[in-house]
Structure formats: C-alpha cells, structure tokens
Amino acid sequence: MKLYSILRLGLVLLALGTGLIACQQPVVKPAPQETAQSAMQAAKDAYQRQDFNKAAEWFRKAADLGDAKAQYNLGVAYNEGKGVPQDFGQAAFWFSKAAEQGIPQAQNNLGFLYKQGQGVAQDSSKASEWFRKAAQQGFAQAQHNLGLAYRDGEGVKQDRGLAVLWLQKAAVQGDEQALADLNQLKTSAKGAKKSSSTAKPAQAPKKKAQAPKKAATSSTSTPKP
C-alpha cells in the first residue's frame, strides 16, 4: 500500500511594528489514496472493455490490499492466461489467498489444482478438503466434485451413500453433469443388486467379473471473474 505523507501548513505570524500580520500559506492537498474498492472498480471497467492486461493490473492492486474477490480473479487470470502469462503456480497462490478468506469458488478451484497436480503437488486429500469447504457453503461444482471423490475413493474413504448425498445436492441446484453422474451411479448400484439376488443354474459356468465402468471424470470449475 502506498502511503502519502500530509504536510500541514499553519499560520505564519510576522511581527511588524505594533501589530501582528497573519500570512496564511496555501494548503497542499494529499493525493487520493487508492483503495481496494476503487481498484476493483477499475479492474471491472477494464475487463468490460476487454482490456485484460489492465484488468489484471488492477486486480493485483486490489489483491495486494487484501481484497478476496480480487485475489480470486487474479487467480483466474493466471489460470486462464488472460492478461498475464498462464501460470498455475501463481493461480494456486492467489486461489489459496482467496480460499483462506472463504471464497467458495477459490476453494473449489484450489481443490481442483490439487487434484490435477497443477501448480501444486498432486494431493487428493487436500483436494477433497477444499472441495468440502466450498461444498458446505452450497457451491454446486464443489458438491459435484466432492460427490465424485466419495464415489471413486479419491482423498476420502469410498462411500456410495455420501457420493449420492453430494451429487444430489449439486443436481438440485441445476448441475446437469452431477445429475447424469448420480443417475449412472444409481443405475449401476441397481444392476449390481439385481445381479447378486438372481439365482444361477448349477450347471452355469463361472464368468470372470467385469470391472464396473466409471462415470465421467471429475467436474471442473470454469473460473469466472
């Protein structure tokens, strides 16, 4: 943060003869101090003009002043290479700053970077932790990602019940891919149950069990400013 010093000039009293003459010096006005709010507004204006370089500059100024949304948006810029060179390490750094301040989109995106090992060491446990933080705030993409983590046992103990729970939460919010994954999970479970309950003829030869097919890979978050 740039600090401005304020020079205050008072009255200069000159003794002339029998009286005092007050000579007032001009007051120097300080330059307006930049705030996170003004920097964010400038960033939004630049972004709307599609001046992404300037937008990134202003997002950085607001981010340096501690604005969580600016930190998230700067992470998006680095994640997409929009206005700055693409750099997943920097994306993870700024998403982390915003995630610690409770921005669910940043928490989800940080989780995804941990899942993919982009900009950070791959860590499914940390990925699931961040998905959970965002999911508990009601962020649908994170609920979807957490549901898939439970379905596949990535970073958490595999649990079909919890997978269904989180996929349903995302689906209720209109996440179509989550709904598709939920339906596929339920269908595969019904098929397995039916197969296990069906009597087999004694003379039927044993068949090698086929590995169940996985649904679509983890849902990604498309960062948006």
C-alpha positions in Angstrom: 0.0 0.0 0.0 1.4 3.3 -1.0 1.4 5.8 1.9 1.1 9.5 1.4 2.6 12.0 3.9 0.5 15.0 4.6 2.3 18.3 5.1 0.2 20.7 7.2 1.0 24.4 6.9 -0.4 26.6 9.6 -0.3 30.4 10.1 2.9 32.3 9.9 2.8 35.3 12.2 5.1 38.2 11.3 5.7 41.0 13.9 5.6 44.3 12.1 5.7 47.4 14.3 2.9 47.4 16.8 0.6 44.7 15.2 0.7 41.2 14.0 0.1 40.3 10.4 -1.2 36.7 9.7 0.1 35.3 6.5 -1.7 32.1 5.5 0.2 29.7 3.3 -1.6 27.6 0.7 -2.7 24.1 1.9 -1.3 21.2 -0.1 -3.9 18.6 -0.7 -2.8 15.0 -0.4 -3.2 12.7 -3.5 -6.3 10.5 -3.2 -5.4 7.2 -1.5 -6.0 4.1 -3.6 -8.5 1.6 -2.0 -9.3 -2.0 -2.8 -12.8 -0.9 -3.7 -11.6 1.7 -6.2 -9.0 -0.7 -7.7 -11.7 -3.4 -8.1 -14.0 -1.0 -9.9 -11.2 0.0 -12.2 -10.5 -3.7 -12.9 -14.1 -4.4 -13.7 -14.2 -1.4 -16.1 -11.1 -2.6 -17.8 -12.5 -6.2 -18.0 -15.7 -5.0 -19.6 -13.6 -3.1 -22.2 -11.8 -6.4 -22.7 -8.5 -4.8 -21.7 -7.4 -7.9 -19.8 -3.9 -6.6 -19.2 -5.1 -3.5 -17.5 -7.8 -5.6 -15.6 -5.1 -7.9 -14.3 -3.0 -4.9 -13.1 -6.0 -3.5 -11.1 -6.9 -6.9 -9.8 -3.4 -7.2 -8.5 -3.5 -3.9 -6.8 -6.8 -4.8 -5.0 -5.4 -8.3 -4.3 -2.3 -6.8 -2.6 -4.7 -4.7 -0.5 -6.3 -7.9 0.7 -9.5 -8.0 -1.3 -10.6 -11.6 -1.5 -12.6 -11.3 -4.7 -9.6 -9.6 -6.4 -7.4 -12.4 -5.2 -9.8 -14.9 -6.8 -10.0 -13.0 -10.0 -6.2 -12.7 -10.2 -6.0 -16.5 -9.7 -8.5 -16.8 -12.6 -6.3 -14.6 -14.8 -3.2 -16.8 -14.2 -5.2 -20.0 -14.5 -6.5 -18.9 -18.0 -3.6 -16.8 -19.1 -5.8 -13.8 -19.6 -3.9 -10.5 -19.2 -0.9 -12.4 -17.7 1.1 -15.4 -18.8 -0.6 -18.6 -17.8 1.0 -19.8 -14.6 -0.7 -22.5 -12.5 1.7 -21.8 -9.6 0.5 -18.2 -9.4 -3.1 -19.3 -9.9 -2.8 -21.7 -6.9 -1.1 -18.9 -4.8 -3.9 -16.4 -5.3 -6.7 -19.0 -5.1 -5.2 -20.0 -1.8 -5.3 -16.4 -0.5 -8.9 -16.1 -1.5 -9.8 -19.6 -0.3 -8.5 -18.8 3.2 -10.9 -15.8 3.2 -13.8 -18.1 2.5 -14.4 -17.6 -1.2 -16.1 -20.9 -2.3 -15.1 -20.6 -6.0 -11.5 -20.2 -5.0 -11.7 -23.1 -2.6 -13.2 -25.3 -5.4 -10.6 -24.2 -7.9 -7.7 -24.7 -5.5 -9.1 -28.2 -4.8 -9.1 -28.9 -8.5 -5.5 -27.8 -8.9 -4.5 -30.2 -6.1 -6.5 -33.0 -7.7 -4.7 -32.4 -11.1 -1.3 -31.6 -9.6 -1.2 -28.3 -11.5 0.9 -25.6 -9.8 1.0 -27.7 -6.6 2.0 -31.2 -5.8 -0.8 -33.6 -6.5 -2.7 -34.3 -3.3 -6.2 -36.0 -3.4 -6.7 -35.5 0.4 -6.1 -31.7 0.2 -8.3 -31.6 -3.0 -11.2 -33.2 -1.1 -10.7 -30.9 1.9 -11.1 -27.8 -0.3 -14.0 -29.3 -2.2 -15.7 -29.9 1.2 -15.2 -26.4 2.4 -16.8 -25.0 -0.8 -19.5 -27.7 -0.8 -20.5 -26.8 2.7 -21.1 -23.3 1.5 -23.5 -24.6 -1.1 -21.3 -24.2 -4.2 -22.7 -26.8 -6.7 -19.5 -27.5 -8.6 -17.7 -28.4 -5.3 -20.6 -30.5 -4.2 -20.3 -32.4 -7.5 -16.5 -32.8 -7.1 -16.9 -34.0 -3.5 -19.5 -36.5 -4.6 -17.2 -37.9 -7.2 -14.4 -38.1 -4.7 -16.6 -40.3 -2.5 -17.7 -42.3 -5.4 -14.1 -43.1 -6.5 -12.5 -43.0 -3.1 -10.1 -40.2 -4.0 -8.7 -38.4 -1.0 -11.6 -39.8 1.1 -12.8 -43.3 2.1 -15.1 -44.6 -0.7 -18.7 -44.2 0.4 -21.6 -44.6 -2.0 -24.1 -43.0 0.4 -22.1 -39.8 0.7 -21.5 -39.8 -3.0 -25.2 -39.9 -3.6 -25.8 -37.2 -1.0 -23.4 -34.7 -2.5 -24.3 -35.4 -6.1 -28.0 -34.9 -5.2 -27.2 -31.5 -3.6 -25.4 -30.4 -6.8 -28.1 -31.8 -9.0 -30.9 -29.9 -7.1 -29.0 -26.7 -8.0 -29.2 -27.5 -11.7 -25.8 -29.1 -12.2 -26.7 -31.3 -15.2 -23.5 -33.3 -15.2 -23.9 -34.1 -11.5 -27.4 -35.3 -12.3 -26.1 -37.6 -15.0 -23.4 -39.0 -12.7 -26.0 -39.5 -10.0 -28.3 -41.4 -12.3 -25.4 -43.5 -13.6 -24.4 -44.3 -10.0 -27.9 -45.4 -9.1 -28.3 -47.5 -12.2 -25.0 -49.3 -11.6 -26.0 -50.0 -8.0 -29.4 -51.4 -9.0 -27.7 -53.6 -11.6 -25.3 -54.9 -9.1 -28.1 -55.6 -6.6 -30.2 -57.4 -9.2 -27.3 -59.5 -10.3 -26.4 -60.6 -6.8 -30.0 -61.6 -6.0 -30.6 -63.6 -9.2 -30.3 -67.4 -8.7 -27.8 -69.0 -11.1 -28.3 -72.5 -12.5 -25.9 -75.1 -11.0 -24.5 -76.0 -14.4 -23.8 -72.5 -15.5 -20.0 -71.9 -15.9 -18.5 -69.1 -13.8 -17.7 -66.0 -15.7 -14.9 -63.5 -14.9 -16.4 -60.4 -13.3 -16.0 -57.3 -15.3 -14.8 -54.1 -13.6 -17.6 -51.5 -13.3 -17.4 -48.6 -15.7 -16.6 -45.2 -14.2 -18.8 -42.3 -14.9 -17.4 -39.0 -16.3 -14.2 -37.7 -14.8 -14.2 -35.1 -12.1 -16.2 -32.0 -12.9 -14.0 -29.0 -13.4 -14.8 -25.4 -12.3 -14.7 -22.8 -15.0 -13.4 -19.7 -13.2 -15.3 -16.6 -13.9 -14.5 -13.1 -12.8 
